[in-house]
Structure formats: C-alpha cells, structure tokens
Amino acid sequence: MRIVKNAEERKNEILDAADELFCLKGFDGTSTNDILEKVGIARGGLYHHFKSKEDIMDALIERYKVRLLGAAREIAADRSIPVNERIMRAVMAMNISGGSGREIIKHIHKPQNALMHQKLQKVIISGVTPILAEIIREGIEQGQFSTPFPYECMEMIVAYANIVFDYNVVEMTDEERASRIQAFIFNTERLLGAERGSLACIMQVFSGSNCGNHE
C-alpha cells in the first residue's frame, strides 16, 4: 500500500536524506538520484518541493541557521546574565568554535562542501552580528563599552573570528593560534572601548578557561 505523506513531512524527509548524503559524500559528490533513492520517491516528488540540488542546499542552510542562531537569541535576551558573560554564552551557542551544532560544522568543512561552507559563513556573519550588537548596546548603556559604532564593530569582530579561527581557512600552529586569540581579545576590547581584561572570559570560547581569570 502506497504511503501518502503531507507536504511538510515529505519536505523534511528529503532534507534529512540530503543532509546525511552531503555529510557522507559531500554536496559535490551527491546527485539528485542519490537523494531520490535514499528517500524512495520519484523525481517529480522531489521537484514538487525543490527546484534543484542547490535549492535543497539552501533549505538546509536555512535549517542550520535556525539551529545555530535560535539559542543565541534566547541568551542575548536574558538580561539576568551579565553582559560580558552573555557575549561569551551567545558566541558558544552559535557554535563559531564548537558546541551543540558541532556535527554541522564538521561536515560543512569538507572540501566537497565548499559552497555550503561559503553560504553558512554568510549566514553566521549576517545573523550573529545583530545579536551581539544588541548586547553591546546594552553594555554601552551600563558604561561597560564606549563606541559610536556597536553594529559595525561587531561585524568586523565576527567576520575576523569566522575567517581566521575557522578550521582550514588560515593554517597556523598552536602557538600562532594562541597568539591570535590573545590579540583578538585585546583588539576587541579596544574596538568596543572596554576596560582592558574585561573580555578575558571570551577565552572560554576557544579554550574552556573560566570567566574572570584575568590580570
């Protein structure tokens, strides 16, 4: 007996199959036939929901966006958490350097997923910046930061972090990475007009050190 599924259920089934195949074979190495075989539907059933393999990829990126940014927005809105700690928690929730979405980042960085990687980078920069900028504006009101350009500062900071600390984009030794992290925090504090050492808790994003352990 033929099982009839509603449109949303079938669409998610296609996305789940594509997500698994892109992880195993890469976007470039996966064909629409692979997806059809995985889901067990005719070509017309796939094209009813998606125009192309690229369209499926875009829908997956949108799903990643919801996963990566949803928790960060919730943290950013919680004013019971101190501003500096909230920045760190929001960054960790968005999985810039690890976290609950690590499996996404792991397979996105495969060479055969280069286009997906590029698209996800754009999502992170455009999605992360306004979330963090709102926290910075609150910090300005509290006298912790002093900058007339909270959004622009965070855009520069997020873009740098997303590219330089992104796996396989900039090759560096552990020593070079440690030096760049120190420089990143130092210059972030200067950009935001923050007291020196006040953002040392961001180290936890990279190394798991405790917030507040600074000179």
Buried (B, 14 or more C-beta within 10 A) or exposed (E): EEEEEEEEEBBBBBBBBBBBBBBEBBBBEBEBEBBBEBBEBEEEBBEEBBEEBEEBBBBBBEBBBEEBBEBBBEBBEEEEBBBBBBBBBBBBBBBBBEBEBEEBBEBBBBEBBBEBBEBBBEBBBEBBBBBBBBBBBBBBEEEBBEBEEBBEBBBBBBBBBBEBBBEEEEEEEEEEBEEBBEEBBBEBBEBBBBEEBBBBBBBBBBEEBEBEEBE
